[in-house]
Amino acid sequence: MIRHWLPLLLIYAILIAFGLMISDQLSGAIAQKAEAGASGMMWMIGLVCLIYMLASAIPFVPGAEIGLGLIAVFGARSALLVYGCMIAALSLSYLIGRLVPADWLAAALRTLRLHKPAALVHELADLPPAACEARLRNHTSNRFLLALLGYRYVALALAINLPGNTVLGGGGGLALFAGMSRLFSPLGFLITLLIAVAPIPLTVVMMGYQP
């Protein structure tokens, strides 16, 4: 049993380490750009935010921490831009998840010898979110899982704001899995995202923080 899960745990550890490495590199680059001076600052902020958006779409990259670093360096004027970049990044991850063919996901699960989940993926592939939920409810009697299904949008919002959610895949990973699950409608996901990502940027704007 241990030998069976060892490769998966190793891949998991590598993904977390890779995400943290990207976060450290970006944080260092942001600090260097800030020290370069105010010349071309708006162009600089735009470039850094573009890189931040692309990085935040990658699973296991702690995008929220990078966003806080941006706000700390550039102040309240960057908060709404950081907010927009995070929305765009997680929407991109969700879209990629929706576009991943069910056959690919099922094949990956079979490679890990998870045959029952692989069969379930095939079963849910072409169903709308409501039908996916109903079918999953028929597959479990666990009260926690049933509650999680019923309040999945709330659970997603909480997970996005959970400190240390890098171990769950970070914002990019959570959005990717949400898309792959077929349990979240595009509109419902977007509304959840707009609410879940708002608190910190909105607070910074209201306080008018300046570095």
C-alpha positions in Angstrom: 0.0 0.0 0.0 2.8 2.4 0.9 4.7 1.6 -2.2 1.5 2.3 -4.2 1.1 5.8 -2.9 4.8 6.8 -2.7 5.1 8.0 -6.4 2.0 10.2 -5.9 3.3 11.7 -2.7 6.6 12.4 -4.3 4.9 14.2 -7.3 2.7 16.1 -4.7 5.8 17.3 -2.8 7.6 18.3 -6.0 4.5 20.4 -7.1 4.4 22.2 -3.8 8.1 22.9 -3.9 7.8 24.2 -7.5 5.0 26.5 -6.6 6.9 27.9 -3.6 10.0 28.4 -5.7 8.0 30.4 -8.3 6.5 32.5 -5.5 9.9 33.3 -4.0 11.3 34.2 -7.4 8.4 36.6 -8.2 8.6 38.2 -4.7 12.3 38.9 -5.2 11.6 40.3 -8.7 8.9 42.6 -7.4 11.2 43.9 -4.6 13.9 44.7 -7.2 11.5 46.5 -9.5 10.3 48.6 -6.6 13.8 49.6 -5.7 14.5 50.7 -9.3 12.6 53.9 -8.7 9.4 55.5 -9.9 10.4 55.9 -13.5 8.0 54.0 -15.8 6.2 52.8 -12.7 2.8 52.2 -14.3 4.4 50.2 -17.1 6.3 48.3 -14.5 3.2 47.5 -12.5 1.4 46.2 -15.6 4.3 43.9 -16.5 4.6 42.5 -13.0 0.8 42.0 -12.8 0.8 40.1 -16.1 3.5 37.8 -14.8 1.6 37.5 -11.6 -1.6 36.6 -13.4 0.1 33.8 -15.4 1.9 32.5 -12.3 -1.3 32.5 -10.2 -3.1 30.3 -12.8 -0.5 27.5 -12.2 -1.6 25.0 -9.5 0.3 25.0 -6.2 1.6 28.6 -6.8 0.5 30.7 -3.7 -1.0 33.5 -5.8 -2.6 35.3 -2.8 0.8 35.7 -1.1 2.3 37.2 -4.3 -0.7 39.5 -4.6 -0.2 40.7 -1.0 3.4 41.4 -1.9 2.4 43.5 -4.9 0.0 45.5 -2.8 2.7 46.0 -0.1 5.1 47.3 -2.6 2.9 49.4 -4.8 0.1 50.4 -2.4 -3.6 50.8 -2.8 -3.3 52.0 -6.5 -2.4 48.4 -7.4 -5.2 46.7 -5.3 -7.9 46.7 -8.0 -5.3 45.6 -10.6 -4.2 42.7 -8.4 -7.9 41.8 -7.9 -8.5 41.8 -11.6 -5.4 39.7 -12.3 -6.4 37.1 -9.8 -9.9 36.9 -11.2 -8.5 36.5 -14.7 -5.9 33.9 -13.5 -8.4 31.7 -11.7 -10.9 32.0 -14.5 -8.2 30.8 -16.9 -7.4 27.8 -14.7 -11.1 27.0 -14.5 -11.5 27.2 -18.3 -8.5 24.9 -18.8 -10.1 22.5 -16.3 -13.3 22.5 -18.3 -11.4 21.8 -21.5 -9.4 18.9 -20.2 -10.9 15.8 -21.9 -12.5 13.3 -19.6 -10.5 10.5 -21.2 -7.2 12.2 -20.2 -8.3 12.5 -16.6 -9.7 9.0 -16.5 -6.4 7.7 -18.0 -4.4 9.5 -15.3 -6.6 8.0 -12.5 -6.1 4.5 -14.0 -2.4 5.1 -14.0 -2.6 5.7 -10.3 -4.7 2.5 -10.0 -7.8 4.6 -9.0 -10.2 2.6 -11.2 -13.5 3.5 -9.5 -12.9 7.3 -9.7 -11.8 6.8 -13.4 -15.1 5.1 -14.2 -17.0 7.9 -12.4 -15.2 10.5 -14.4 -16.4 8.8 -17.6 -19.9 8.6 -16.2 -20.0 12.4 -15.3 -18.2 13.7 -18.4 -21.1 15.0 -20.4 -23.5 15.8 -17.6 -24.5 19.4 -16.5 -23.6 20.4 -12.9 -27.0 19.6 -11.4 -27.0 16.1 -12.9 -23.4 15.6 -11.8 -24.4 16.5 -8.2 -27.4 14.1 -8.3 -25.3 11.2 -9.6 -22.6 11.8 -7.0 -25.2 11.8 -4.3 -26.2 8.3 -5.4 -22.6 7.2 -5.0 -22.1 8.2 -1.3 -24.0 8.3 2.0 -21.3 10.2 3.8 -22.9 13.2 5.4 -19.8 15.4 5.1 -19.4 14.7 1.4 -23.2 15.3 0.9 -22.9 18.7 2.7 -19.8 19.6 0.7 -21.7 18.9 -2.5 -24.7 21.0 -1.4 -22.6 23.9 -0.3 -19.8 23.5 -2.9 -19.7 27.1 -3.9 -19.3 28.3 -0.3 -16.7 25.6 0.3 -14.8 26.8 -2.8 -14.8 30.4 -1.6 -13.6 29.4 1.8 -10.8 27.2 0.3 -9.6 30.1 -1.9 -9.3 32.2 1.3 -7.8 29.5 3.5 -4.3 30.4 4.7 -1.8 27.8 3.4 -4.2 26.5 0.7 -1.0 25.8 -1.4 -1.3 22.2 0.0 -4.7 22.0 -1.6 -3.3 23.2 -4.9 -3.5 26.9 -4.3 -6.1 29.1 -6.0 -5.0 27.9 -9.5 -5.3 24.3 -8.5 -8.7 24.7 -6.8 -10.0 26.5 -9.9 -8.6 23.9 -12.2 -10.1 21.1 -10.2 -13.4 23.0 -10.1 -13.5 23.1 -13.9 -12.5 19.4 -14.2 -15.1 18.3 -11.8 -18.0 19.7 -14.0 -19.8 20.5 -10.7 -19.5 24.3 -11.0 -21.3 26.2 -13.7 -19.3 29.0 -15.4 -21.6 31.8 -14.1 -21.7 30.3 -10.6 -18.0 29.9 -10.5 -17.4 33.5 -11.7 -19.8 35.0 -9.1 -18.1 32.9 -6.3 -14.7 34.1 -7.5 -15.7 37.8 -7.6 -16.9 37.5 -4.0 -14.1 35.3 -2.6 -11.2 37.3 -4.0 -12.7 40.8 -3.0 -12.1 41.2 0.8 -8.4 42.0 0.9 -8.2 44.3 -2.2 -11.4 46.1 -1.1 -10.0 46.6 2.4 -6.8 48.0 1.1 -8.6 50.4 -1.3 -10.9 51.6 1.6 -7.9 52.2 3.9 -5.9 53.9 1.1 -2.7 52.1 2.1 0.5 53.6 0.8 4.0 51.9 1.0 
